[in-house]
Amino acid sequence: MILGLCKLHLCEYNQAAMSVIPPFDEAGKSYQQTRTAHWDAIARKRDAWNGMGNWYHRRLEEVYRFHVSPNQRVLEIGCGAGGLLAALKPSHGVGIDFSAEMIRRAKELHPELEFHQLDAHDLSALAGPFDIIIFSDTVNDLWDVQRAFEQVRPLCTARTRVIINFYSHLWQTPLTIAQSLNLAAPLLSQNWLTQEDIDNMLRLAGFETIRSSREVLWPLPLGGFANRYLVRLWPFRGLSLSTFVIARPAPQPAENPSVSVIVAARNEAGNIKSIFERLPQMGRGTELIFVEGHSRDNTYETIEKEIPLHPRTSSLLLRQTGIGKADAVRLGFEKASGDILMILDADLTVPPEDLPRFYEALASGKGEFINGVRLVYPMEKEAMRTLNFIGNKFFSMAFSWLLGQPVKDTLCGTKVLRREDYEKIAANRSYFGDFDPFGDFDLIFGAAKQNLKIVDLPIRYRERTYGTTNISRWKHGMLLMRMVAFAARRIKFV
């Protein structure tokens, strides 16, 4: 048994997957033996030879550092000499490789990490769980890719992310030429896989693809502009060397989680009574948290009056010290006790009666960040002005492209996520900074950065019945344009 690893958590599905590992036939055994010997030789060769792959691997490290925050439990399958794993600064890093020579060098170079000589097709000796599992340029060389994916499934929690990158078949000729000139490490015959192949094998092994991207257009010096910008654009995107796929374990329903509903209320006195009366109870329990934000009417006093009139609703009233909806929502989230966090706009343009649909989408595992969408169903006459509607359509297309997941409506106030995921977003907020007075983009960008599964949930947007909107069309529209540019720099072109 390997020492120093975390306690292994296995569900019934995972125990079944690990209990029966059929042996390779003679062809499979020969394939593995040939490759083990090959990579042992490559490890010895690299002691005195670097080739021209350093720029390529440096770029891979940059991409992985974007997707993997420091201080996580990371497992790398096919770790080689351990350079990528070390660059990610894990709290607990484990690398495996079938090459004894690679593992020996990895242990010498990175004594703070754990390395083990194991075959990716049989990980029954390995314990978990891990937050991140990496297959970097590994699947092209495996005898049975699906089986390798099945082997890591028991090492996952529901929140684990599997990140895979693999070569494009279009680069076979350039790579062959580089190898013949001794500029790149020689390779044996490869599995030239498409993204559809990987998606399918992940699905068969119990995973679901979240997002994908194309990386590395120029794996040589002076490739910064091409690798950050051109590779994101047509037609250059199709010429990339590496495809990245990020997946999660297939969702499992949660057991009756509790809910906190956050209502940022400013000048909304006329809606408070309806919020109490119409809010449904969800899960193990539902608490209602009001954050009142410097109202000019009697919103705070109205909430104080209504709380004792609804003793069956667990309620909390907070007075905002900062300004802006984002600040109010963060205060509410900080004080919330529920497993699931929901935002409900106090103007009731999204009916409280719709919240159980958001609850079901999250609790069932269909998504990890549920985003309300107002742009599917016809709206009531005065629900959204024409220019606002056009602007929202534009921003939905822009952000879907930027985030790599479909986000049809970026400014719907109703957003739902797990408290543990919000805590990760908040802990890594410094990556984006405090730039968003609404709070919508802070959460959406954070969810994308944490590789959460974002799911759009269409709702019917209603007309406001009390008060006026706190949003300035032109002032905030210009701010949103700046956010598009900001997101491009911090999410897309990295």
N, C-alpha and C positions, 0 to 999 in steps of 0.2 A: 504494500500500500504506500502511496506517495505521501510523505510527511509535509506538514506545514500548510495544508490547504484548508479552505473553509468547509464547514459541515455541508454535506450534500442533502438537498431537498428534492425528493422525487415524488411526482404524482403517479397514479396508477398507469397512465399512458406512458410515462417515461420509463417506469420499471419494466414494462413489457418491451419497450424499444431496446433497452440495454440487456435484457436477459438472454436474448437469442441473437448471437452474432455469427452468422454462418461463415465458415472458412472460405477463402478464395480457392478457386480451381487452379489447376497448374498454370494456366495462362496468366491469371491474376498474380500468383506468387512470383512468376518470372518477371512480370511487369514491375512489381514493387522492388524486387531484388536488384534489377537493372538500374532503377532510378535511385535507390539508396546508394549504390556504388557510384553512380554519376555525380550525385550531390556531395558525396564525400570527397570526390576528386576536385569538384569546384571549390569546396571549402579550402582544400590544401593549395589550390592555385591562387586563391585570393590573398593568401599570405604575402605574396610578392607581386600581385597584379590587381589593378583596380578597374581597368576597362573604362568605358565612357558612360556607365550606368548611374554614376553618382548624381547627375542632374535629375534624372528620372526619379530616383528614389528620394531625393530631396523634395521634389514636388509632391510625391505621394505622402510624405510626412506632413507637409503643409495641409493637404486636404484632410488627412486623418485628424490632425490637431484641431481643425475646424469642427469636425463631427464629434470628437471625443474630448470631453472636459477632463482636466487633471483629477487625480485622487479618486479614480474609479477602479473597480475590479475588472481587469482586462485579461482575456485569454487570446493568444494568437496561435492559429493553426498554420504550421509551416513557417516558423519564425526565423529560420536561417540563423544568422549570427546575432539576432536580437536588437538590431538598430532601431527598427520602427517601434517595437514595444517600449524600449527605453525612452524614445522621444515623446511618448504619450504621458509620461510621468504618472503611472498608475499607483493607487494606494496598495494594490496587490496585483502584481503582474506575473503571469504564467505563460511561458512559451513552450510549444512542443514542435518537434521535427523528427522525421525518421532517420535523419543523417546524424550519426554519432559524432562526426567531425564538426558539423555545424553546432551541435549542442555543446561540445567541449569549448569551442571558441566563444560561444554566447556566455557561458558561465565565467570565463576569464574576463571578458569585456564588461559584463554587467552583473557583478556579484550580488547586487541588491535585489535582483529579480530571480524567479524560479524557472528553471529550464529542465525539460524531461524528454528523453528519447522515446517517443511514442508514434504510432501510426494513426493518422487521422481516421482510418476506417475502424479502429477499435479503441475507444476512449473509456472503456469500462473501469480502468484503474484510476481515472481522474475524478476529483471531487470539485464541487462548485458551491454555490452558484456564482455567475459572473454578470457584471453589468454590460460589458461589451465583449463580443466574440468576433475576431477578425480572421478573414481568409484573404490575405493580400498576395495576389499572383500565385495562388495555390490551386484553385479549381482546374486550371488548364492542365495540371500535371497529375490529377487524381485518377485512379482506376475507376472509382464509383463515386461520383459527386453526391448523388442523393444519399448514399449510405453515410458519407462524411457529415452531411447536414443532419441526418437522423442521430448521429452520435453526439452532437452538441446540444440537441433539444433537451435532454435531461439536465444540462448544466445551466439552463436558463430560468429566470423568473419571468413573471408576466411583463416586466418592464425592461427586460434585456433587449439589446439591439445587436443584430448580426450585420456586420459590414463586410462586403465582398468587393474586391476589384479584380478584373481579369482583362487579358489582352484582347484586342480586336483582330479578327482574321485579316483585315485589310493591311495590317502591318507585317504579315508573314515574310514578304519579300525583303523589305528594308531590314528586318531583324536577321534574316538569313545572311544578307550581305555583311552586316555588322559583325556577325559571328565568324564569317569566313575571313574577315580582316583582323580578327582577334580584338575587336573593340567591344564586344558584348559576350557574356557568358554563353557557351554553347548549350542548346536545349535539345532534348530528345523529342520525338513526335508528341504533339500537343492536342488536347481537346480544344478545338476552336469553337467556343460557345457563343451563342447570342444571348441578349438579355432575356428574350422569351424562354430560352432553354433554362436559364437560371431561375427565373420566376416560377416556371413549372416545377422544377425539382425542389425548390423551396416549399412550394405548396404541398407537394407529395410528402415532404418531410415534416409537415406541421407548422410551417411559417407563412407569413403574409408579407409581401413587398410593400413598403411604405413609399419610397421615392427612389429615383435613380438619377445619375448625372454622367456626363461625358467629361473626361479629364485628360490632360496632357496632349497638346497638339504638336509641341516641339520639344522632345526629350533631350535637348542639347543646350549649350550655353546661349544666353540672350533669348531665352524662351519665355520670359516673364509676361510680356504683353500677349503673346499667342496663347499661353496656358491659362491666363486669368480672364481674358476678354474674348478673343476670337473663337475659342473653343465653345463658348456659350451660344454662338450665333450661327445661323444657317449661311452658307453650306458647310462651314468649317466643322460644325459639331459632328457631322457624320464621318469626319476624317480623324477623330481622336484615337489615341493609342489605347486608353484604358476606360472601361466602364465601371462605375461604382453603383452598387445596389445596397440599399439599407432595408432590412426586414425585421419583423418582430415575431414572437411566437403567436400562432393562431389564437384568437381571443377566447378567453374562458369567462363565463358570467361571474360577476362578483356576488357575494352573499349579503344582500340587504344593507348596503351602505347608508350612512346617515347623510343629511344634506344641510348646507348653510346657504341661504339666499341673501345676497347682498344688494341693498337698494341705496344708491347714492341719490339723495333727495335735496334739491335746491328749488325753492319756490314751487313746491308741489303739494301744498296743504290740501287742495281739493281732491287729491287722488289717494290719500293715506287710508281712509276708511275702506275704500274698494280693495286696496292691496291686502289688508287684513282679512276681509270677507272672502276674497276670491283665491287666495293662495292655497293650493292643495297640499296635503300632507304626503310626503314621499319617503320611501325607505324606512329605516329603523327609527327615524325621527327627523323633523324639519325645524330648523331655527331661522328666524327672520332678523336680519341685522340691518338697521337703518344707520346711514352716515349722513347727517345733515350738514350742508355746506353753505353757511353764511346767507341764508335765505332773507329776502326782503319781506316775505309774508310770515305767517305764523306756523310754518312747517314743523319746527321743533316742538312747539307747544301742542300741536295737533297730534304728533306721534306720542308724546307723553300722555295725552288724554286717552288715546286709543289702546295703549298697551294693557292697562288693567281691565279693559272691556273685552279682551280676548285672552283669557287665562290659559286656554288650551294651546295657544301658539307661543312657543318659546321665543322671546323677543329681547333684543338688545338695541339701545339707542346710543349712538356716539356722535359727538360734535367734532366736526372736521377742523383741524388747526391749519392745515395747508390749503391750497386752492387747486381746483380742477378735478374732473371726474376720476382721473387715474389715481390721484392722491387719495381720494375717498374710497375707491375700490381696494387699494392696497391696505388701508386702515381696516376695512371690513374683513378682508382676507386674513389679516394678522390676528384678529380677534375671533375668527370663526373656529368652531370645534368640529364641524361636519367632515366626513370623508370626501364628499363631493362639494365643490364650490360653484355656485351659480350667480350670475349677474342678472338682475331684473331692472329694467329702466323704470323709474318712478312715473313716467308719463303714460304708462300702460299701453303704448302703441304695440307692444308684444304682450298678448294676454297671459296673465299668470296661469291660466288653465292649460297653456301649451308646455309648461315646464316638465310635466311627467314624461313627455316625449323625449326631451333632452336627457332626463334621468335614465330612461330605458336605453337610449343609444349609448350612453357611457357605461352604465352598470352591466350591460350585456357584452361589453367589449368591442362593439362595432367600431368605436372610435375612442380616442384618448383626449381629444380636444374637440368639443362639439360647438360649431359656429352657426348661429342663426342666419338665415338667408331671407331677405325681404323681397327679392327681385324675381321670384318664380311665379307666385300667384298674383292676380290683379289686386291692386291696392284700393282702399277706400279713397274717395275723391280728393281729400285734402291731406292724405297721409304723408305724401312726399312730393315736393315741388319738382317740376320737369327738369330743371337744371341739376338739382340734387340727384335725380334718378340717372341722368346721363353721366354725371360725375362718378356715381357709384359703379356704374357699368364699366367705365374706363379703369377705375382703380381695381376692380375685381379682376379684369384681364391682366393688368400690370402685375398685381401681386401673385396671381396664380403662376405666372411665368417666373417671377423672382423666387418664390418659395418652393417651386417644384411639386406642389400639391394644389389641387383645385380649391380655390377660395373665391366663391362667387360674390360674396358680400362682405367687405372688410369692416363696415361701420355699423352693422347691426349690434346693438348693445348687449344682446343676450348671448353669453358665452359660458361654457360649462367645462370644468376639468377637475381632476382629482387634486386634493390638497397636496399630496406628495409630489405631484408633477409641478404644481405652482411653486412649491418650495425650491425645486431645482431651477425653475425659471428665475425666481427672485435671487437665488444665490449666484447666478451667472448674469445678472442684469448689467453688470459693469461692461460687458462686451458691447452692448448697444448704448448704454448711458441713459440718463433721465431726459428723454427727448419728446415724450408723447403725453400731451395734456389729457387726451381722451382715455388712454389705457387700452384701447382696442389693439393697437399695433404693438405695444409693449408685450401683450399676451400672445398675439399671433406670431410675431418674430421670435419670441422666446420658445413657443411651441415648435416652430420649424427648426430652430437651432438645436433643440433637444430631440429632434426626430420623432416627435409625437405624431400619431396617426390623426390627421385633421379630417373631420367629417362635416359637411354642410347639411344643415337641417332646415328645409323650407318651412316658413311660417307665413300666415296672413297678417300683413302689417296694417294696423288700425289707425284711425284718425285720433289725434290728441283731443281730449274732451275738456282739459283744464290747463290754463297757463300757455306759455309760448316756449318755443325751443331755445335752448341755451347755446346753440351752434350758429356761428356767423358763416354764411355761405362762402364769401370771398376770402375773408381772413383765414379761415380754417382750410379752405380749398387750396390756398397757396402753401399752407403748412403741410398738407398731404402730398403736394408735389415734391416738397423737400424730403418728405419721408420716403417717397419712391426712390429718389436719388440716394438717400441714406441706406435704404435696404439693398440697393444694387451694390453699393460698396461693401457692406458688411455681411451680406448673405450670398449674393449671386457671383460677384466677381472677386473671389477670394483665392 
